[in-house]
Amino acid sequence: MSAYTKSMQELIDCFKKMPGIGAKTAERMAFYVLKSPADEMVKFSSVIRKVKEEVRFCKICGNLSETETCSICNDPRRDKTIVCVVEEPTDLILIEKSGRYKGAYHVLFGVISPLEGIGPEELRIKELITRIKEDKVKEIILAMDSNAEGETTALYLSEAIQPLKIKISRIAYGIPVGGNLEYADQATLIRAIEGRLPVSNRT
């Protein structure tokens, strides 16, 4: 039997569902909510509701947006012939913070992971191939994490794209083997993008 009231236990259980939040952290967060001024928490809940109602994924690249297409896809100054392929919108945001990349993006929303039942069909790969053909893309930059799933996804994409005879490159310099983009600092990401290496054609 829980020592908390029903509503407090429900709040704790909600926080525990968040990534990386354990029982103790969930309890601290619940007590923070309880002790905070009411108007502050009303604003907090209002922002959560607003995000759920208004934020969506760009229909072109998959970036976060409050309209059908995001600000990056709508920016005429971006080079649409270069597309950086990332796993999640968070990776896109990290690269954007570097301030050096001026091309377009494509979010896959995951990586190939047979153990988790995620195959190529579950990712936005068909949409990427369509973009390459319709937008006359000249280069694809594969920016997957340097782990087993990321490498598998990058290999699959390179083999799927090679028949289109465009340049395929892979970020490498500055990103350690087994490393994740979310843990890389901005300087490392800049070196990784600018020092990208071409993916060799298979014969």
Beta strands, then each sheet from edge to edge (+ up, - down):
strand 1: 56-57
strand 2: 64-65
strand 3: 79-86
strand 4: 103-107
strand 5: 139-142
strand 6: 167-170
strand 7: 197-198
sheet 1: 1+ 2-
sheet 2: 4+ 3+ 5+ 6+ 7-
end
